[in-house]
Amino acid sequence: MATLTIRNVPPRTVKSLKALARRNGHSMEQEVRDLLETSVNERAAVLEQIEAGWATQTRRPRAEEVDGWITTERA
């Protein structure tokens, strides 16, 4: 298994991670592993959904279209 070292984590973030870990009955290290795993899995699932949607399209959207959608979502 790989080892990650994360530097310069803000104290507030560390405090929140420790509190979350305590609440879940985990070490902070285990909590971070769980959060990373969940995030990566969710991202992979979203990308799979996007690719499945693209497979049903007659054409792929242009970059300008995607940029427009992103801008609209953030407004």
N, C-alpha and C positions, 0 to 999 in steps of 0.2 A: 504494500500500500504506500502511496505517496504521502509526503509530509508537506504542508503549506506553512509558510511563515508570513504573517500579515503585520506590517509595521504601520505606525501612525494612525491607529484606530482611535477616534475621538473618545475621551473618557465617558461622555454621555452614552455613546453606543455600547461601550463595555459594560457600563452600569445596567443598561437595558437588557443586554444579553444575559448578564448574571441573574437578573430578576426573572427573566423568561425561563432560564434554565432551572432555577429554584422552583418556580411554579409548576414546571413539567417534570420535576424530579430527576433532572439530568445534570451532568457537569456542563460547564459552559462550552467545553470542547465538543461534547456530544450535541449540544443544542446547535452549535455552528454547523457541524456536519449535517444535521437534519435539515437546517435551513438551506444550506447549499444544495443538498440533494433534491429538496422540494422545488427550489427555484429552477434548477436545471431540468427536472422532469416536466415542470409546467411549461417552460420555454419549448422543450422538444415537442410537447403535445400541441402547442399553438402552431408551431412550424409545420407539423404534420397536417393539421387542419387547413392551414393556408395552402400547402402543396396539394391537398386533396381538392380544395376549391379551385385551384388553378387548373387542375386536370380536367375539370368540367367546362372550362372557359374556351371559347373559340380563339382567343388571343390573350397574351399576357398584357397586364397594364404597363403603360410607359412610366418611366421614372417620375415624370412631371405629375402624372395622375396620382401616384403613390404619395409624393410630397404634398400634394393638395389634400389628400385624405388625412394625412398626419397633421397638417396645419389645422384642418377643420376640427379634428378630434381634440386638439389642445386649446382651442378657442373657447 
